[in-house]
Amino acid sequence: MAGVTVGTNAQAAADTDATAGGDDVRRRWLPSWPPSLPQAVILVAALCLIAGLIGWRLAQADHPDRNSVDVGFLEDMQTHHLQALEIGYAYLEHGTDPTLQHIAHDIITDQGIEVGQMRTVLSEWGFRSTPDPEGTAMAWMHEPHPAQQMPGMASPADLDRLRAAEGLEADDLFSQLMIRHHQGGIHMADFVATDAETTNIRNFARGMAASQRTEIGEINAVRGRLGLAPVLQ
């Protein structure tokens, strides 16, 4: 049975990028902001490719069945992550706080890569690799919701307000929407971290939840600096 296989050289390069100059590397290949729709599509495709090139593998030869927590999570979290990219893009249209801009760039990059990982695993397991954004989500954790109403998902009106906002209003809206979005993602990932069938997916979900908790703390710190109240659970 194949476990998590990480290309040694690729992983070392990824670790070096994350700790020494990674932000500069990201800025060199990220498109201008805000991107056009074709640019956004190209960026997501590039991030999916990077997920494969750096050698991260979550799939196992003995995979779970179609109705498992593992498969349901990988499908639904793609929809959730893709909206995080949309929120990040919307803020970068008019947002000007340097720290929030940096966080938005990181979310677009990191969650785009995770979408690529999730699609790769589903494909290797023989399942549809892309989610149905109009379908029912979270039945695998006994909380069925329309996919667009999963916990933390912003409404179309929320996104329209964010795209139109400027200055402190944009900072406030983006930080609120992203914290709520992360809280919804953590709710799902925490369940998977204990209930998924495969060790790889449990660990993947655990790492995702930890990363998003860290970002919530960072975003709330910016809110404090801007004189905005923290967004609490």
C-alpha positions as CSV (number, residue, x, y, z in Angstrom):
1,M,0.0,0.0,0.0
2,A,1.3,3.4,-0.9
3,G,1.4,6.0,1.9
4,V,2.4,9.7,1.6
5,T,5.2,9.8,-0.9
6,V,7.2,13.0,-1.0
7,G,9.9,13.7,-3.5
8,T,13.0,14.4,-1.4
9,N,14.5,17.1,-3.6
10,A,11.1,18.7,-4.3
11,Q,10.1,18.7,-0.7
12,A,13.4,20.3,0.3
13,A,12.9,23.0,-2.3
14,A,9.4,23.6,-1.1
15,D,10.6,23.9,2.5
16,T,13.3,26.3,1.5
17,D,10.8,28.4,-0.4
18,A,8.5,28.5,2.5
19,T,11.2,29.7,4.9
20,A,13.5,31.8,2.7
21,G,12.2,34.1,0.0
22,G,9.0,32.1,-0.7
23,D,6.9,35.3,-0.9
24,D,9.3,36.8,-3.5
25,V,9.0,33.6,-5.6
26,R,5.2,33.7,-5.4
27,R,5.1,37.4,-6.5
28,R,7.2,36.6,-9.6
29,W,4.7,34.2,-11.1
30,L,1.4,35.5,-9.7
31,P,-0.5,37.6,-12.3
32,S,-1.3,41.3,-11.9
33,W,-4.1,42.1,-9.6
34,P,-7.0,42.0,-10.1
35,P,-6.7,39.2,-12.6
36,S,-9.0,38.8,-15.6
37,L,-11.2,35.7,-15.7
38,P,-8.7,34.0,-18.1
39,Q,-5.8,34.8,-15.8
40,A,-7.8,33.4,-12.9
41,V,-8.4,30.1,-14.8
42,I,-4.7,29.9,-15.8
43,L,-3.6,30.5,-12.2
44,V,-5.8,27.7,-10.8
45,A,-4.5,25.4,-13.5
46,A,-0.9,26.4,-12.6
47,L,-1.5,25.8,-8.9
48,C,-3.0,22.3,-9.7
49,L,0.1,21.5,-11.7
50,I,2.4,22.7,-8.9
51,A,0.6,20.4,-6.5
52,G,1.7,17.5,-8.7
53,L,5.2,18.7,-9.5
54,I,6.3,19.1,-5.9
55,G,5.5,15.4,-5.2
56,W,2.8,15.6,-2.6
57,R,0.8,12.4,-2.7
58,L,-2.2,11.7,-0.5
59,A,-3.8,8.8,-2.4
60,Q,-3.5,5.2,-1.1
61,A,-3.8,2.1,-3.3
62,D,-6.5,0.7,-1.0
63,H,-8.9,3.6,-1.3
64,P,-12.2,4.2,0.5
65,D,-15.5,3.9,-1.2
66,R,-17.7,6.5,-2.9
67,N,-19.8,7.3,0.2
68,S,-16.8,7.6,2.6
69,V,-15.9,10.7,4.7
70,D,-12.6,10.9,2.7
71,V,-14.2,11.2,-0.7
72,G,-17.0,13.5,0.4
73,F,-14.5,15.8,2.1
74,L,-12.2,16.0,-0.9
75,E,-15.2,16.9,-3.1
76,D,-16.8,19.4,-0.9
77,M,-13.7,21.1,0.3
78,Q,-12.8,22.0,-3.3
79,T,-16.0,24.1,-3.5
80,H,-15.2,25.7,-0.2
81,H,-11.6,26.4,-1.2
82,L,-12.5,27.9,-4.5
83,Q,-14.7,30.4,-2.9
84,A,-11.7,31.4,-0.6
85,L,-9.8,32.2,-3.8
86,E,-12.8,34.2,-5.0
87,I,-12.9,36.2,-1.7
88,G,-9.1,36.8,-2.0
89,Y,-9.5,38.1,-5.6
90,A,-12.4,40.3,-4.6
91,Y,-10.3,41.9,-1.8
92,L,-7.4,42.5,-4.1
93,E,-9.5,44.5,-6.5
94,H,-9.5,47.5,-4.1
95,G,-8.0,46.4,-0.8
96,T,-4.9,48.4,0.2
97,D,-3.7,47.0,3.6
98,P,-0.3,45.4,2.9
99,T,-0.7,42.7,5.5
100,L,-4.2,41.7,4.3
101,Q,-3.0,41.8,0.7
102,H,-0.2,39.4,1.6
103,I,-2.7,37.1,3.4
104,A,-5.0,37.2,0.4
105,H,-2.1,36.2,-1.9
106,D,-1.1,33.3,0.4
107,I,-4.7,32.0,0.6
108,I,-5.0,32.1,-3.2
109,T,-1.7,30.2,-3.6
110,D,-2.0,27.7,-0.8
111,Q,-5.6,26.8,-1.2
112,G,-5.2,26.6,-5.0
113,I,-2.5,24.1,-4.4
114,E,-4.7,22.1,-2.1
115,V,-7.4,22.0,-4.7
116,G,-4.9,20.5,-7.0
117,Q,-4.0,17.9,-4.4
118,M,-7.6,17.0,-3.8
119,R,-8.4,16.6,-7.5
120,T,-5.4,14.4,-8.0
121,V,-6.4,12.1,-5.1
122,L,-9.9,11.7,-6.4
123,S,-8.7,11.0,-9.9
124,E,-6.2,8.4,-8.7
125,W,-9.0,6.7,-6.7
126,G,-11.2,6.6,-9.8
127,F,-13.7,9.2,-8.8
128,R,-14.9,12.4,-10.4
129,S,-12.2,14.9,-9.6
130,T,-14.2,18.1,-9.6
131,P,-17.2,18.8,-7.3
132,D,-20.8,19.7,-8.1
133,P,-21.2,23.2,-6.8
134,E,-24.9,23.0,-7.2
135,G,-25.3,19.7,-5.3
136,T,-25.7,18.6,-1.7
137,A,-22.6,18.8,0.5
138,M,-21.6,17.5,3.9
139,A,-23.9,14.5,3.9
140,W,-20.7,12.5,4.8
141,M,-20.6,14.3,8.2
142,H,-24.4,14.0,8.7
143,E,-25.0,17.7,8.1
144,P,-26.4,18.0,4.6
145,H,-26.3,21.5,3.1
146,P,-26.6,22.9,-0.4
147,A,-23.0,23.2,-1.5
148,Q,-23.2,27.0,-1.7
149,Q,-24.5,27.1,1.9
150,M,-21.8,25.2,3.6
151,P,-20.7,26.8,6.9
152,G,-18.6,29.9,6.2
153,M,-19.6,30.3,2.6
154,A,-20.2,33.9,1.6
155,S,-23.4,34.9,-0.2
156,P,-23.4,36.4,-3.6
157,A,-24.4,39.7,-2.0
158,D,-21.5,39.5,0.4
159,L,-19.1,39.1,-2.5
160,D,-20.7,42.0,-4.4
161,R,-20.3,44.2,-1.4
162,L,-16.6,43.2,-1.1
163,R,-15.9,43.9,-4.7
164,A,-17.4,47.4,-4.4
165,A,-15.7,48.2,-1.1
166,E,-12.6,50.4,-0.6
167,G,-10.3,51.4,2.2
168,L,-11.2,50.4,5.7
169,E,-14.6,49.0,4.6
170,A,-12.8,46.6,2.2
171,D,-10.4,45.6,5.1
172,D,-13.4,45.0,7.4
173,L,-15.4,43.0,4.9
174,F,-12.6,40.8,3.7
175,S,-11.3,40.0,7.2
176,Q,-14.8,39.1,8.4
177,L,-15.7,37.0,5.4
178,M,-12.4,35.1,5.5
179,I,-12.5,34.4,9.2
180,R,-16.0,33.1,8.9
181,H,-14.9,31.1,5.8
182,H,-12.0,29.6,7.7
183,Q,-14.2,28.7,10.7
184,G,-16.5,26.8,8.4
185,G,-13.6,25.0,6.8
186,I,-12.2,24.1,10.3
187,H,-15.5,22.7,11.3
188,M,-15.3,20.3,8.3
189,A,-11.6,19.5,8.6
190,D,-11.8,18.7,12.4
191,F,-14.5,16.1,11.7
192,V,-12.3,14.5,9.0
193,A,-9.2,14.6,11.2
194,T,-10.9,12.0,13.5
195,D,-13.4,10.2,11.2
196,A,-11.7,9.7,7.8
197,E,-10.8,6.1,6.9
198,T,-7.3,6.8,5.7
199,T,-4.4,8.1,7.7
200,N,-3.3,10.4,4.9
201,I,-6.6,12.2,4.6
202,R,-6.8,12.5,8.4
203,N,-3.4,14.1,8.5
204,F,-4.2,16.4,5.5
205,A,-7.4,17.6,7.2
206,R,-5.5,18.1,10.5
207,G,-2.9,20.3,8.8
208,M,-5.5,22.3,7.0
209,A,-7.4,23.1,10.2
210,A,-4.1,24.1,11.9
211,S,-3.2,26.4,9.1
212,Q,-6.6,28.1,9.0
213,R,-6.6,28.6,12.7
214,T,-3.2,30.4,12.4
215,E,-4.6,32.6,9.7
216,I,-7.6,33.5,11.8
217,G,-5.2,34.7,14.5
218,E,-3.2,36.7,12.0
219,I,-6.3,38.3,10.4
220,N,-7.7,39.2,13.9
221,A,-4.4,40.8,14.7
222,V,-4.7,43.0,11.7
223,R,-8.3,43.9,12.7
224,G,-6.9,45.0,16.1
225,R,-4.3,47.2,14.4
226,L,-7.0,48.8,12.3
227,G,-9.3,49.5,15.3
228,L,-11.8,46.8,14.3
229,A,-13.3,44.3,16.8
230,P,-12.0,40.7,16.6
231,V,-14.3,38.2,14.9
232,L,-15.0,35.5,17.4
233,Q,-16.4,32.0,17.2
